[in-house]
């Protein structure tokens, strides 16, 4: 029974599933069978695996990071405008 890491194309959920025989795994979140198998960490060097993990984490955090940058920019802009008024 191999353990496969997959990402659901429908809801973007990442998960691992035990695959028994010829049974096709389904997404535990939305039950979709439209899955993409992720590269196995056994087939990569540890450096490649680390790079993939960092890339996935950055992609996951990007919207929050952009929002924080925008908030910091707006705060700095307001401070600058306030200083000019005085």
SETOR-894481 format. One record per residue (C-alpha): residue number from 1; residue in one letter; y, x, z. Coordinates in Angstrom, 2 decimals. Layout:
residues N
BASE_seq_type_c2_c1_c3
BASE_NUM_a_Y_X_Z
...
//
This chain:
residues 86
BASE_seq_type_c2_c1_c3
BASE_1_x_0.00_0.00_0.00
BASE_2_x_3.05_1.88_-1.21
BASE_3_x_6.44_1.41_0.41
BASE_4_x_9.21_0.97_-2.17
BASE_5_x_12.96_1.07_-1.63
BASE_6_x_14.71_-1.48_-3.81
BASE_7_x_18.09_-3.07_-4.42
BASE_8_x_18.41_-6.70_-5.43
BASE_9_x_20.44_-7.14_-8.62
BASE_10_x_21.38_-10.68_-7.58
BASE_11_x_22.80_-10.10_-4.08
BASE_12_x_22.98_-6.26_-3.89
BASE_13_x_20.79_-6.20_-0.76
BASE_14_x_18.99_-2.86_-0.24
BASE_15_x_15.61_-3.00_1.46
BASE_16_x_12.15_-1.48_1.65
BASE_17_x_9.02_-3.47_0.89
BASE_18_x_5.30_-2.88_1.16
BASE_19_x_3.72_-3.72_-2.18
BASE_20_x_0.13_-4.89_-2.04
BASE_21_x_-1.95_-4.85_-5.19
BASE_22_x_-0.12_-6.33_-8.16
BASE_23_x_2.15_-8.56_-6.08
BASE_24_x_5.80_-8.29_-7.10
BASE_25_x_8.19_-7.82_-4.17
BASE_26_x_11.04_-10.26_-3.61
BASE_27_x_14.41_-9.80_-1.95
BASE_28_x_14.21_-10.83_1.72
BASE_29_x_17.82_-12.09_1.59
BASE_30_x_17.79_-14.31_-1.53
BASE_31_x_14.11_-14.30_-2.65
BASE_32_x_15.06_-12.99_-6.12
BASE_33_x_12.52_-10.95_-8.06
BASE_34_x_15.27_-9.20_-10.09
BASE_35_x_15.00_-5.86_-8.29
BASE_36_x_15.78_-2.26_-9.13
BASE_37_x_13.50_0.33_-7.60
BASE_38_x_15.47_3.12_-5.95
BASE_39_x_14.40_6.75_-6.25
BASE_40_x_11.94_7.78_-3.60
BASE_41_x_13.07_10.44_-1.18
BASE_42_x_9.65_12.05_-1.67
BASE_43_x_10.48_12.73_-5.32
BASE_44_x_13.78_14.47_-4.55
BASE_45_x_14.80_17.61_-2.79
BASE_46_x_16.49_17.09_0.56
BASE_47_x_19.84_18.07_-1.03
BASE_48_x_19.43_15.44_-3.76
BASE_49_x_18.42_12.88_-1.16
BASE_50_x_21.45_13.69_0.99
BASE_51_x_23.75_13.40_-2.03
BASE_52_x_22.30_9.98_-2.87
BASE_53_x_22.78_8.79_0.71
BASE_54_x_26.40_9.99_0.78
BASE_55_x_27.10_8.38_-2.59
BASE_56_x_25.66_5.05_-1.43
BASE_57_x_27.62_5.14_1.84
BASE_58_x_30.89_5.94_0.05
BASE_59_x_30.31_3.08_-2.37
BASE_60_x_29.63_0.72_0.54
BASE_61_x_32.76_1.81_2.45
BASE_62_x_35.16_2.02_-0.54
BASE_63_x_36.73_-1.48_-0.23
BASE_64_x_37.48_-0.99_3.49
BASE_65_x_38.81_2.52_2.88
BASE_66_x_41.15_1.28_0.11
BASE_67_x_42.43_-1.49_2.38
BASE_68_x_43.12_1.02_5.17
BASE_69_x_44.98_3.31_2.78
BASE_70_x_47.10_0.40_1.53
BASE_71_x_47.90_-0.65_5.10
BASE_72_x_48.94_2.91_6.02
BASE_73_x_51.13_3.12_2.92
BASE_74_x_52.86_-0.19_3.72
BASE_75_x_53.46_0.93_7.32
BASE_76_x_54.99_4.24_6.17
BASE_77_x_57.14_2.44_3.63
BASE_78_x_58.44_0.00_6.26
BASE_79_x_59.24_2.90_8.62
BASE_80_x_61.07_4.76_5.86
BASE_81_x_63.13_1.70_4.90
BASE_82_x_63.92_1.04_8.55
BASE_83_x_65.10_4.65_9.03
BASE_84_x_67.38_4.36_6.00
BASE_85_x_69.01_1.19_7.36
BASE_86_x_70.04_2.95_10.58
//
